[in-house]
Amino acid sequence: MISPEQHVEILAKDSERVSADIRQLESMVDKFIAFGVAVIGAGFAYGLQASPRVNEIFFVLPVALFGVYYVFFERMRTIVWLGAYKRALEDKINEISGTTVLKWEYLVQEHRGRADIIAVSVNVVYALILIGVVAYSWFKVRAIYSTEAFFGVRVDFVYTAVVIVLVLLLALCIRRWSTAYSPAYALSREMLAVSAKA
């Protein structure tokens, strides 16, 4: 059996580890998004300059950009899970201590919120980039490949179907990310045996 002080010390070390994991993931996401958007931008610029010789790039660019966003939301969901676990750790530390000593994750989730104007602004920019690349590529593919067929189906129809599937998958990714916190927090509290009143 360990003492309450040792228990708090173990939980505090775990909280520090989770904080480090969150910082590392945030840094990785920032670098990945910056690199991905830069590569897509360079490919788009190349496609505009090299058109009509290299129109195939307009097939690839939207798929690659959706891939960047899928990875972004997967990593952000992991960060949300880590944040929920860290909040449960704080709850357990507070419960063992008999007083509130930690409240950071509570403040982040309950008072800062996800609808912060800064976060919304960045997401609007990402959405505009996605819409711009997909729309331009779609119009380009329709103009060039509307008379060509792929296994008897017009190429522009195949491309449109692929884009629709990618949009639906992105919507599901966003939904999964936006609803991840509550179950992660509840499961973390259960795993740490945090009492209902803490």
Backbone as a printed PyTorch tensor [residue, N CA C, xyz], in Angstrom:
tensor([[[  0.8430,  -1.1880,   0.0000],
         [  0.0000,   0.0000,   0.0000],
         [  0.8820,   1.2430,   0.0000]],

        [[  0.4960,   2.2130,  -0.7760],
         [  1.2840,   3.4560,  -0.8220],
         [  0.5440,   4.5480,  -0.0610]],

        [[  1.3140,   5.5020,   0.4020],
         [  0.7210,   6.6040,   1.1600],
         [  0.0480,   7.5870,   0.1910]],

        [[ -0.8580,   8.4250,   0.7050],
         [ -1.4910,   9.4320,  -0.1560],
         [ -0.4580,  10.3600,  -0.8170]],

        [[  0.6080,  10.6880,  -0.0820],
         [  1.6490,  11.5580,  -0.6400],
         [  2.3500,  10.8890,  -1.8220]],

        [[  2.6440,   9.5830,  -1.6780],
         [  3.2770,   8.8480,  -2.7810],
         [  2.3290,   8.7300,  -3.9760]],

        [[  1.0700,   8.5220,  -3.6830],
         [  0.0610,   8.4270,  -4.7420],
         [ -0.0030,   9.7370,  -5.5310]],

        [[ -0.0470,  10.8630,  -4.8140],
         [ -0.0700,  12.1770,  -5.4690],
         [  1.1950,  12.3800,  -6.2880]],

        [[  2.3340,  11.9640,  -5.7510],
         [  3.6050,  12.1160,  -6.4800],
         [  3.5920,  11.3110,  -7.7850]],

        [[  3.0950,  10.0980,  -7.7410],
         [  3.0090,   9.2630,  -8.9520],
         [  2.0690,   9.9030,  -9.9700]],

        [[  0.9100,  10.3730,  -9.4920],
         [ -0.0530,  11.0180, -10.3930],
         [  0.5160,  12.3060, -10.9840]],

        [[  1.2550,  13.0630, -10.1830],
         [  1.8600,  14.3130, -10.6680],
         [  2.8960,  14.0270, -11.7550]],

        [[  3.6800,  12.9560, -11.5780],
         [  4.6480,  12.5760, -12.6210],
         [  3.9370,  12.1670, -13.9020]],

        [[  2.8330,  11.4390, -13.7690],
         [  2.0620,  11.0520, -14.9390],
         [  1.4880,  12.2900, -15.6220]],

        [[  1.0390,  13.2560, -14.8370],
         [  0.5180,  14.5060, -15.3940],
         [  1.6000,  15.2660, -16.1580]],

        [[  2.8040,  15.2680, -15.6200],
         [  3.9350,  15.9180, -16.3130],
         [  4.2260,  15.2130, -17.6420]],

        [[  4.1800,  13.8710, -17.6350],
         [  4.4140,  13.1060, -18.8580],
         [  3.3460,  13.4210, -19.9130]],

        [[  2.0880,  13.4710, -19.4690],
         [  0.9840,  13.7820, -20.3840],
         [  1.1590,  15.1850, -20.9530]],

        [[  1.5550,  16.1290, -20.1120],
         [  1.7890,  17.5040, -20.5840],
         [  2.8750,  17.5320, -21.6540]],

        [[  3.9430,  16.7730, -21.4280],
         [  5.0270,  16.7040, -22.4130],
         [  4.5360,  16.0760, -23.7220]],

        [[  3.7140,  15.0310, -23.6110],
         [  3.1540,  14.3950, -24.8130],
         [  2.2840,  15.3780, -25.5940]],

        [[  1.4740,  16.1510, -24.8750],
         [  0.6020,  17.1350, -25.5340],
         [  1.4470,  18.1790, -26.2560]],

        [[  2.4570,  18.7080, -25.5870],
         [  3.3270,  19.7090, -26.2230],
         [  4.0160,  19.1500, -27.4520]],

        [[  4.4880,  17.9120, -27.3610],
         [  5.1650,  17.2770, -28.4980],
         [  4.1950,  17.0960, -29.6720]],

        [[  2.9850,  16.6240, -29.3870],
         [  1.9950,  16.4470, -30.4460],
         [  1.6060,  17.7830, -31.0720]],

        [[  1.4230,  18.8130, -30.2480],
         [  1.0830,  20.1330, -30.7870],
         [  2.1780,  20.6410, -31.7170]],

        [[  3.4220,  20.4740, -31.3170],
         [  4.5460,  20.8970, -32.1480],
         [  4.5870,  20.1100, -33.4540]],

        [[  4.3660,  18.8000, -33.3570],
         [  4.3760,  17.9560, -34.5470],
         [  3.2410,  18.3410, -35.4950]],

        [[  2.0580,  18.6050, -34.9440],
         [  0.9080,  18.9960, -35.7710],
         [  1.2050,  20.3050, -36.4890]],

        [[  1.7490,  21.2790, -35.7620],
         [  2.0850,  22.5730, -36.3780],
         [  3.0430,  22.3970, -37.5470]],

        [[  4.0870,  21.6100, -37.3320],
         [  5.0760,  21.3910, -38.3940],
         [  4.4790,  20.6310, -39.5670]],

        [[  3.6860,  19.6140, -39.2720],
         [  3.0710,  18.7970, -40.3260],
         [  2.1230,  19.6320, -41.1790]],

        [[  1.2780,  20.4380, -40.5410],
         [  0.3260,  21.2690, -41.2760],
         [  1.0710,  22.3020, -42.1180]],

        [[  2.0640,  22.9490, -41.5330],
         [  2.8270,  23.9530, -42.2790],
         [  3.4990,  23.3220, -43.4920]],

        [[  4.1300,  22.1770, -43.3100],
         [  4.7950,  21.4920, -44.4150],
         [  3.7760,  21.0360, -45.4610]],

        [[  2.6760,  20.4320, -44.9960],
         [  1.6600,  19.9270, -45.9170],
         [  1.0380,  21.0190, -46.7500]],

        [[  0.6670,  22.1240, -46.1140],
         [  0.0630,  23.2330, -46.8540],
         [  1.0770,  23.8610, -47.8040]],

        [[  2.3340,  23.9470, -47.3940],
         [  3.3740,  24.4880, -48.2780],
         [  3.5620,  23.6070, -49.5080]],

        [[  3.5950,  22.2960, -49.3170],
         [  3.7580,  21.3780, -50.4550],
         [  2.5450,  21.4610, -51.3780]],

        [[  1.3520,  21.5130, -50.8090],
         [  0.1380,  21.6350, -51.6220],
         [  0.1610,  22.9600, -52.3810]],

        [[  0.5470,  24.0210, -51.6990],
         [  0.6360,  25.3360, -52.3620],
         [  1.6340,  25.3240, -53.5000]],

        [[  2.7860,  24.6970, -53.2840],
         [  3.7940,  24.6150, -54.3520],
         [  3.2730,  23.7760, -55.5220]],

        [[  2.6030,  22.6720, -55.2020],
         [  2.0250,  21.8400, -56.2540],
         [  0.9550,  22.5670, -57.0230]],

        [[  0.1510,  23.3520, -56.3210],
         [ -0.9030,  24.1200, -56.9730],
         [ -0.2900,  25.1760, -57.8980]],

        [[  0.7160,  25.8730, -57.4010],
         [  1.3900,  26.8830, -58.2200],
         [  2.0390,  26.2430, -59.4410]],

        [[  2.6580,  25.0880, -59.2510],
         [  3.2700,  24.3690, -60.3640],
         [  2.2060,  23.9670, -61.3830]],

        [[  1.0650,  23.4610, -60.8850],
         [ -0.0190,  23.0670, -61.7820],
         [ -0.5550,  24.2320, -62.5860]],

        [[ -0.6650,  25.3940, -61.9560],
         [ -1.1360,  26.5810, -62.6770],
         [ -0.1430,  26.9970, -63.7480]],

        [[  1.1360,  26.9240, -63.4120],
         [  2.1850,  27.3480, -64.3390],
         [  2.3810,  26.3450, -65.4620]],

        [[  2.3160,  25.0650, -65.1760],
         [  2.6160,  24.0150, -66.1540],
         [  1.3960,  23.5900, -66.9610]],

        [[  0.2110,  24.0290, -66.5650],
         [ -1.0040,  23.6540, -67.2820],
         [ -0.9200,  24.1770, -68.7090]],

        [[ -1.3120,  23.4860, -69.7210],
         [ -2.0760,  22.2510, -69.7690],
         [ -1.2190,  20.9970, -69.8760]],

        [[  0.0900,  21.0950, -69.7490],
         [  0.9450,  19.9180, -69.9000],
         [  0.8500,  18.9470, -68.7330]],

        [[  0.5640,  19.4270, -67.5410],
         [  0.5790,  18.5840, -66.3420],
         [ -0.7410,  18.7480, -65.5750]],

        [[ -1.8280,  18.4040, -66.1900],
         [ -3.1320,  18.5590, -65.5490],
         [ -3.4040,  17.4840, -64.5050]],

        [[ -2.6590,  16.3920, -64.5310],
         [ -2.8770,  15.3060, -63.5770],
         [ -2.6790,  15.7450, -62.1310]],

        [[ -1.9010,  16.8090, -61.9550],
         [ -1.6480,  17.2810, -60.5880],
         [ -2.9340,  17.7060, -59.8980]],

        [[ -3.9270,  18.1170, -60.6820],
         [ -5.1920,  18.5520, -60.0910],
         [ -6.0390,  17.3780, -59.5940]],

        [[ -5.6740,  16.1590, -59.9890],
         [ -6.2920,  14.9760, -59.3910],
         [ -5.7140,  14.7380, -57.9950]],

        [[ -4.4310,  14.9530, -57.8680],
         [ -3.6940,  14.5690, -56.6590],
         [ -3.7990,  15.6060, -55.5390]],

        [[ -3.7790,  16.8800, -55.8870],
         [ -3.7290,  17.9300, -54.8680],
         [ -4.8610,  17.8610, -53.8420]],

        [[ -6.1220,  17.7690, -54.2630],
         [ -7.1790,  17.6990, -53.2400],
         [ -7.0720,  16.4520, -52.3610]],

        [[ -6.7190,  15.3260, -52.9540],
         [ -6.5730,  14.0960, -52.1720],
         [ -5.4710,  14.2770, -51.1290]],

        [[ -4.3690,  14.8630, -51.5370],
         [ -3.2620,  15.1060, -50.5960],
         [ -3.6740,  16.0820, -49.4970]],

        [[ -4.4200,  17.1230, -49.8630],
         [ -4.8500,  18.1010, -48.8630],
         [ -5.8350,  17.4710, -47.8700]],

        [[ -6.7520,  16.6460, -48.3660],
         [ -7.6360,  15.9300, -47.4480],
         [ -6.8060,  15.0450, -46.5170]],

        [[ -5.7800,  14.4070, -47.0380],
         [ -4.9040,  13.5750, -46.2110],
         [ -4.2600,  14.3690, -45.0940]],

        [[ -3.8200,  15.5860, -45.3970],
         [ -3.2360,  16.4580, -44.3750],
         [ -4.2730,  16.7450, -43.2880]],

        [[ -5.4930,  17.0490, -43.6940],
         [ -6.5410,  17.3490, -42.7170],
         [ -6.9200,  16.1240, -41.8910]],

        [[ -6.9440,  14.9360, -42.5180],
         [ -7.2540,  13.7170, -41.7630],
         [ -6.2140,  13.4860, -40.6670]],

        [[ -4.9480,  13.6440, -41.0070],
         [ -3.8870,  13.4710, -40.0060],
         [ -4.0210,  14.5350, -38.9220]],

        [[ -4.3250,  15.7730, -39.3200],
         [ -4.5170,  16.8630, -38.3630],
         [ -5.5800,  16.5010, -37.3320]],

        [[ -6.7520,  16.0580, -37.7950],
         [ -7.8380,  15.7520, -36.8620],
         [ -7.5540,  14.5060, -36.0360]],

        [[ -6.8330,  13.5500, -36.5900],
         [ -6.4630,  12.3710, -35.7980],
         [ -5.5360,  12.7800, -34.6570]],

        [[ -4.5590,  13.6290, -34.9410],
         [ -3.6300,  14.0840, -33.8960],
         [ -4.3460,  14.9760, -32.8810]],

        [[ -5.2620,  15.8170, -33.3660],
         [ -6.0000,  16.6860, -32.4520],
         [ -6.9050,  15.8590, -31.5380]],

        [[ -7.4530,  14.7780, -32.0600],
         [ -8.2760,  13.8880, -31.2280],
         [ -7.4080,  13.2550, -30.1420]],

        [[ -6.1910,  12.8750, -30.4850],
         [ -5.2690,  12.3270, -29.4900],
         [ -4.9570,  13.3610, -28.4160]],

        [[ -4.7680,  14.6030, -28.8250],
         [ -4.5100,  15.6810, -27.8620],
         [ -5.7170,  15.8690, -26.9420]],

        [[ -6.9140,  15.8000, -27.5030],
         [ -8.1320,  15.9180, -26.6930],
         [ -8.1940,  14.7920, -25.6630]],

        [[ -7.8840,  13.5740, -26.0780],
         [ -7.8850,  12.4400, -25.1450],
         [ -6.8490,  12.6520, -24.0450]],

        [[ -5.6740,  13.1140, -24.4340],
         [ -4.6410,  13.3670, -23.4200],
         [ -5.0750,  14.4620, -22.4470]],

        [[ -5.7010,  15.5120, -22.9730],
         [ -6.1960,  16.5890, -22.1160],
         [ -7.2640,  16.0970, -21.1540]],

        [[ -8.1460,  15.2300, -21.6420],
         [ -9.1880,  14.6700, -20.7730],
         [ -8.5680,  13.8000, -19.6820]],

        [[ -7.5650,  13.0130, -20.0520],
         [ -6.8820,  12.1750, -19.0640],
         [ -6.1580,  13.0510, -18.0410]],

        [[ -5.5350,  14.1240, -18.5140],
         [ -4.8270,  15.0120, -17.5940],
         [ -5.8050,  15.6740, -16.6290]],

        [[ -6.9810,  16.0320, -17.1210],
         [ -7.9880,  16.6140, -16.2270],
         [ -8.4140,  15.5980, -15.1620]],

        [[ -8.5970,  14.3390, -15.5710],
         [ -8.9510,  13.2980, -14.5990],
         [ -7.8250,  13.1070, -13.5780]],

        [[ -6.5680,  13.1880, -14.0340],
         [ -5.4370,  13.1200, -13.0920],
         [ -5.5150,  14.2630, -12.0900]],

        [[ -5.8140,  15.4590, -12.5730],
         [ -5.9400,  16.6070, -11.6820],
         [ -7.0760,  16.3890, -10.6790]],

        [[ -8.1960,  15.8360, -11.1630],
         [ -9.3140,  15.5460, -10.2550],
         [ -8.8840,  14.5730,  -9.1630]],

        [[ -8.1440,  13.5460,  -9.5590],
         [ -7.7080,  12.5360,  -8.5790],
         [ -6.7250,  13.1460,  -7.5760]],

        [[ -5.8100,  13.9550,  -8.0470],
         [ -4.8650,  14.6330,  -7.1450],
         [ -5.6260,  15.5240,  -6.1750]],

        [[ -6.5970,  16.2760,  -6.6850],
         [ -7.4130,  17.1440,  -5.8210],
         [ -8.1960,  16.3180,  -4.7970]],

        [[ -8.7240,  15.1740,  -5.2520],
         [ -9.4840,  14.3030,  -4.3460],
         [ -8.5980,  13.7740,  -3.2150]],

        [[ -7.4140,  13.2910,  -3.5530],
         [ -6.5010,  12.7470,  -2.5410],
         [ -6.0260,  13.8500,  -1.6060]],

        [[ -5.7860,  15.0510,  -2.1600],
         [ -5.2950,  16.1750,  -1.3640],
         [ -6.3750,  16.7520,  -0.4470]],

        [[ -7.6250,  16.5160,  -0.7870],
         [ -8.7140,  17.0510,   0.0250],
         [ -8.9960,  18.5170,  -0.2350]],

        [[ -8.3430,  19.0770,  -1.2370],
         [ -8.5560,  20.4680,  -1.6230],
         [ -8.1820,  20.6330,  -3.1010]],

        [[ -8.5890,  21.7280,  -3.6860],
         [ -8.2690,  21.9700,  -5.0950],
         [ -6.8570,  22.5380,  -5.1880]],

        [[ -5.9640,  21.7410,  -5.7630],
         [ -4.5880,  22.2010,  -5.9710],
         [ -4.2840,  22.3680,  -7.4600]],

        [[ -5.0250,  21.6830,  -8.3170],
         [ -4.8300,  21.7690,  -9.7720],
         [ -6.1740,  21.9920, -10.4550]],

        [[ -6.1970,  22.8870, -11.4640],
         [ -7.4520,  23.1810, -12.1470],
         [ -7.2340,  23.5840, -13.6090]],

        [[ -6.0280,  23.4000, -14.1330],
         [ -5.7080,  23.8860, -15.4750],
         [ -6.6040,  23.2790, -16.5500]],

        [[ -6.7020,  21.9680, -16.6190],
         [ -7.4890,  21.3350, -17.6740],
         [ -8.9740,  21.6740, -17.5520]],

        [[ -9.4460,  21.8550, -16.3360],
         [-10.8250,  22.3190, -16.1440],
         [-11.0040,  23.6830, -16.7940]],

        [[-10.0740,  24.5950, -16.5320],
         [-10.1590,  25.9400, -17.1200],
         [-10.1160,  25.8810, -18.6470]],

        [[ -9.2270,  25.0500, -19.1850],
         [ -9.1010,  24.9340, -20.6360],
         [-10.4050,  24.4410, -21.2500]],

        [[-10.9680,  23.3870, -20.6900],
         [-12.1650,  22.7860, -21.2850],
         [-13.4270,  23.5990, -21.0200]],

        [[-13.5990,  24.0490, -19.7940],
         [-14.8710,  24.6700, -19.4180],
         [-14.9380,  26.1640, -19.6860]],

        [[-13.8070,  26.8470, -19.7170],
         [-13.8590,  28.3050, -19.8350],
         [-13.2030,  28.8590, -21.0940]],

        [[-12.1760,  28.2190, -21.5920],
         [-11.5730,  28.7100, -22.8280],
         [-12.4020,  28.2750, -24.0110]],

        [[-12.7570,  27.0030, -24.0620],
         [-13.6220,  26.4820, -25.1080],
         [-12.9430,  26.3620, -26.4610]],

        [[-13.6180,  25.6540, -27.3580],
         [-13.0870,  25.4380, -28.7030],
         [-13.5410,  26.5190, -29.6740]],

        [[-14.5730,  27.2810, -29.2990],
         [-15.1150,  28.2850, -30.2110],
         [-14.4080,  29.6290, -30.0510]],

        [[-13.2170,  29.6010, -29.5510],
         [-12.4030,  30.7990, -29.4070],
         [-12.1880,  31.4280, -30.7860]],

        [[-12.2460,  32.7420, -30.8820],
         [-12.1440,  33.4480, -32.1610],
         [-10.8240,  33.1500, -32.8750]],

        [[ -9.7650,  32.9310, -32.1290],
         [ -8.4710,  32.6250, -32.7500],
         [ -8.5290,  31.2560, -33.4270]],

        [[ -9.0440,  30.2650, -32.7210],
         [ -9.1570,  28.9220, -33.3010],
         [-10.1180,  28.9190, -34.4800]],

        [[-11.2270,  29.6240, -34.3440],
         [-12.2020,  29.6900, -35.4400],
         [-11.5760,  30.3510, -36.6600]],

        [[-10.8150,  31.4070, -36.4650],
         [-10.1800,  32.1170, -37.5850],
         [ -9.2100,  31.2080, -38.3410]],

        [[ -8.4030,  30.4770, -37.6140],
         [ -7.4570,  29.5570, -38.2540],
         [ -8.2030,  28.4890, -39.0310]],

        [[ -9.2640,  27.9440, -38.4390],
         [-10.0390,  26.9060, -39.1150],
         [-10.7430,  27.4430, -40.3580]],

        [[-11.1680,  28.7030, -40.3290],
         [-11.7730,  29.3190, -41.5210],
         [-10.7370,  29.4170, -42.6330]],

        [[ -9.5210,  29.7990, -42.2970],
         [ -8.4570,  29.8780, -43.3030],
         [ -8.1900,  28.4950, -43.9000]],

        [[ -8.0800,  27.4640, -43.0450],
         [ -7.8670,  26.0980, -43.5510],
         [ -9.0250,  25.6530, -44.4440]],

        [[-10.2480,  26.0020, -44.0510],
         [-11.4210,  25.6380, -44.8610],
         [-11.3880,  26.3500, -46.2110]],

        [[-11.0080,  27.6140, -46.2180],
         [-10.9200,  28.3530, -47.4840],
         [ -9.8590,  27.7750, -48.4080]],

        [[ -8.7330,  27.3710, -47.8380],
         [ -7.6850,  26.7320, -48.6470],
         [ -8.2300,  25.4370, -49.2480]],

        [[ -8.8820,  24.6290, -48.4280],
         [ -9.4470,  23.3660, -48.9180],
         [-10.4870,  23.6100, -50.0070]],

        [[-11.4110,  24.5170, -49.7560],
         [-12.4530,  24.8080, -50.7400],
         [-11.8430,  25.3380, -52.0330]],

        [[-10.8720,  26.2350, -51.9210],
         [-10.2300,  26.7840, -53.1130],
         [ -9.5270,  25.7280, -53.9500]],

        [[ -8.7350,  24.8810, -53.2970],
         [ -7.9930,  23.8470, -54.0280],
         [ -8.9520,  22.8300, -54.6440]],

        [[ -9.9390,  22.3950, -53.8700],
         [-10.8830,  21.3960, -54.3860],
         [-11.7200,  21.9810, -55.5180]],

        [[-12.2380,  23.1920, -55.3420],
         [-13.0880,  23.7940, -56.3790],
         [-12.3100,  24.0270, -57.6650]],

        [[-11.1200,  24.6120, -57.5510],
         [-10.3460,  24.8650, -58.7680],
         [ -9.9830,  23.5550, -59.4570]],

        [[ -9.5540,  22.5820, -58.6780],
         [ -9.1840,  21.2870, -59.2500],
         [-10.3910,  20.6230, -59.9050]],

        [[-11.5420,  20.7040, -59.2640],
         [-12.7560,  20.0950, -59.8050],
         [-13.1380,  20.7350, -61.1450]],

        [[-13.1120,  22.0770, -61.2050],
         [-13.4250,  22.7560, -62.4660],
         [-12.4050,  22.4140, -63.5470]],

        [[-11.1640,  22.3180, -63.1520],
         [-10.0990,  21.9770, -64.1070],
         [-10.3090,  20.5550, -64.6460]],

        [[-10.5680,  19.6060, -63.7630],
         [-10.7850,  18.2190, -64.1790],
         [-12.0220,  18.1180, -65.0670]],

        [[-13.1020,  18.8080, -64.7000],
         [-14.3190,  18.7710, -65.5250],
         [-14.0630,  19.3510, -66.9130]],

        [[-13.2990,  20.4300, -66.9790],
         [-13.0410,  21.0620, -68.2780],
         [-12.1790,  20.1800, -69.1760]],

        [[-11.2540,  19.4530, -68.5850],
         [-10.2810,  18.6910, -69.3890],
         [-10.7340,  17.2590, -69.6370]],

        [[-11.3230,  16.6210, -68.6490],
         [-11.5760,  15.1850, -68.7220],
         [-13.0510,  14.8060, -68.8630]],

        [[-13.9300,  15.7440, -69.1920],
         [-15.3610,  15.4270, -69.2700],
         [-15.7050,  14.5070, -70.4430]],

        [[-14.8020,  14.3930, -71.3930],
         [-15.0740,  13.5120, -72.5420],
         [-14.3470,  12.1780, -72.4380]],

        [[-13.5050,  12.0210, -71.4370],
         [-12.7570,  10.7700, -71.2870],
         [-13.4430,   9.8590, -70.2790]],

        [[-13.2830,   8.5410, -70.4870],
         [-13.9490,   7.5660, -69.6180],
         [-12.9340,   6.6670, -68.9260]],

        [[-13.3230,   6.1950, -67.7600],
         [-12.5400,   5.2600, -66.9610],
         [-13.4590,   4.0750, -66.6790]],

        [[-13.2030,   2.9530, -67.3320],
         [-14.0690,   1.7850, -67.2500],
         [-15.5220,   2.1370, -67.5920]],

        [[-15.6790,   2.9400, -68.6220],
         [-17.0080,   3.3000, -69.1010],
         [-17.6750,   4.4420, -68.3680]],

        [[-17.0330,   4.9800, -67.3490],
         [-17.5990,   6.0940, -66.5900],
         [-16.7460,   7.3290, -66.8490]],

        [[-17.4160,   8.4480, -67.0740],
         [-16.6560,   9.6830, -67.3360],
         [-15.7060,   9.9820, -66.1840]],

        [[-14.5050,  10.3880, -66.5150],
         [-13.4590,  10.6540, -65.5150],
         [-13.9010,  11.7350, -64.5410]],

        [[-14.5640,  12.7650, -65.0360],
         [-14.9870,  13.8270, -64.1260],
         [-16.0480,  13.3390, -63.1370]],

        [[-16.8490,  12.3540, -63.5050],
         [-17.8130,  11.7770, -62.5690],
         [-17.0960,  10.9740, -61.4830]],

        [[-16.0900,  10.2070, -61.8960],
         [-15.2970,   9.4400, -60.9300],
         [-14.6290,  10.3960, -59.9430]],

        [[-14.0430,  11.4460, -60.4650],
         [-13.3650,  12.4330, -59.6240],
         [-14.3570,  13.0880, -58.6600]],

        [[-15.5290,  13.4550, -59.1450],
         [-16.5510,  14.0730, -58.2990],
         [-16.9640,  13.1220, -57.1800]],

        [[-17.1430,  11.8360, -57.5120],
         [-17.5090,  10.8450, -56.4970],
         [-16.4140,  10.7190, -55.4410]],

        [[-15.1610,  10.7170, -55.8720],
         [-14.0400,  10.6260, -54.9220],
         [-14.0350,  11.8390, -53.9930]],

        [[-14.2360,  13.0250, -54.5450],
         [-14.2450,  14.2420, -53.7260],
         [-15.4040,  14.2120, -52.7350]],

        [[-16.5680,  13.7530, -53.1610],
         [-17.7190,  13.6670, -52.2490],
         [-17.4100,  12.7120, -51.0930]],

        [[-16.8260,  11.5680, -51.4000],
         [-16.4490,  10.6150, -50.3430],
         [-15.4390,  11.2510, -49.3930]],

        [[-14.4580,  11.9650, -49.9240],
         [-13.4540,  12.6080, -49.0820],
         [-14.0730,  13.6750, -48.1840]],

        [[-15.0320,  14.4320, -48.7040],
         [-15.7200,  15.4510, -47.8960],
         [-16.5120,  14.7830, -46.7690]],

        [[-17.2130,  13.7030, -47.0930],
         [-17.9720,  12.9860, -46.0640],
         [-17.0450,  12.4250, -44.9820]],

        [[-15.9190,  11.8620, -45.4030],
         [-14.9510,  11.3470, -44.4300],
         [-14.4080,  12.4600, -43.5430]],

        [[-14.1530,  13.6240, -44.1330],
         [-13.6660,  14.7590, -43.3490],
         [-14.7220,  15.2030, -42.3350]],

        [[-15.9770,  15.2360, -42.7600],
         [-17.0620,  15.5980, -41.8310],
         [-17.1180,  14.6050, -40.6660]],

        [[-16.9460,  13.3180, -40.9600],
         [-16.9420,  12.3060, -39.8930],
         [-15.7330,  12.4780, -38.9750]],

        [[-14.5840,  12.8300, -39.5450],
         [-13.3850,  13.0850, -38.7240],
         [-13.6180,  14.2670, -37.7830]],

        [[-14.2120,  15.3300, -38.3060],
         [-14.4760,  16.5170, -37.4800],
         [-15.4560,  16.1640, -36.3630]],

        [[-16.4810,  15.3960, -36.6920],
         [-17.4530,  14.9790, -35.6820],
         [-16.7720,  14.1340, -34.6050]],

        [[-15.9340,  13.2060, -35.0350],
         [-15.2440,  12.3300, -34.0800],
         [-14.3550,  13.1500, -33.1540]],

        [[-13.6340,  14.1170, -33.7140],
         [-12.7550,  14.9800, -32.9200],
         [-13.5790,  15.8300, -31.9490]],

        [[-14.6610,  16.4190, -32.4470],
         [-15.4250,  17.3580, -31.6200],
         [-16.2040,  16.6760, -30.4940]],

        [[-16.4020,  15.3680, -30.5920],
         [-17.1370,  14.6560, -29.5440],
         [-16.2320,  13.7520, -28.7100]],

        [[-14.9400,  13.8800, -28.8530],
         [-14.0070,  12.9670, -28.1840],
         [-13.8200,  13.2570, -26.6980]],

        [[-13.9840,  14.5080, -26.2760],
         [-13.6010,  14.8730, -24.9150],
         [-14.4320,  14.1770, -23.8420]],

        [[-15.7390,  14.2400, -23.9470],
         [-16.6030,  13.6930, -22.8840],
         [-16.3620,  12.2110, -22.6180]],

        [[-16.3540,  11.3450, -23.6540],
         [-16.0870,   9.9360, -23.3440],
         [-14.6730,   9.7030, -22.8190]],

        [[-13.7090,  10.4720, -23.3300],
         [-12.3310,  10.3160, -22.8500],
         [-12.2220,  10.7100, -21.3810]],

        [[-12.8830,  11.7790, -21.0140],
         [-12.8580,  12.2490, -19.6250],
         [-13.5570,  11.2530, -18.7090]],

        [[-14.7260,  10.7720, -19.1220],
         [-15.4710,   9.8040, -18.3050],
         [-14.6730,   8.5150, -18.1180]],

        [[-14.0850,   8.0070, -19.1880],
         [-13.3000,   6.7750, -19.0920],
         [-12.0570,   6.9840, -18.2280]],

        [[-11.4080,   8.1320, -18.3760],
         [-10.2150,   8.4230, -17.5740],
         [-10.5560,   8.4990, -16.0870]],

        [[-11.6570,   9.1380, -15.7580],
         [-12.0910,   9.2120, -14.3590],
         [-12.3760,   7.8110, -13.8080]],

        [[-13.0010,   6.9940, -14.6370],
         [-13.2920,   5.6220, -14.2140],
         [-12.0100,   4.8360, -13.9750]],

        [[-11.0600,   4.9610, -14.9020],
         [ -9.7980,   4.2140, -14.7940],
         [ -8.9850,   4.6530, -13.5810]],

        [[ -9.0810,   5.9220, -13.2370],
         [ -8.3400,   6.4540, -12.0760],
         [ -9.1470,   6.3520, -10.7850]],

        [[-10.3610,   5.8160, -10.8600],
         [-11.2360,   5.6530,  -9.6920],
         [-11.4750,   6.9780,  -8.9750]],

        [[-11.7950,   8.0050,  -9.7670],
         [-12.1190,   9.3210,  -9.1890],
         [-13.5690,   9.2570,  -8.7110]],

        [[-13.8280,   9.7010,  -7.5010],
         [-15.1890,   9.6440,  -6.9710],
         [-16.0880,  10.6070,  -7.7300]],

        [[-17.3810,  10.3430,  -7.7050],
         [-18.3450,  11.1480,  -8.4520],
         [-18.3890,  12.5950,  -7.9690]],

        [[-18.1000,  12.8240,  -6.7000],
         [-18.1770,  14.1960,  -6.1690],
         [-16.9300,  15.0170,  -6.4310]],

        [[-15.8320,  14.3910,  -6.8890],
         [-14.5880,  15.1400,  -7.1250],
         [-14.6340,  15.9070,  -8.4200]]])
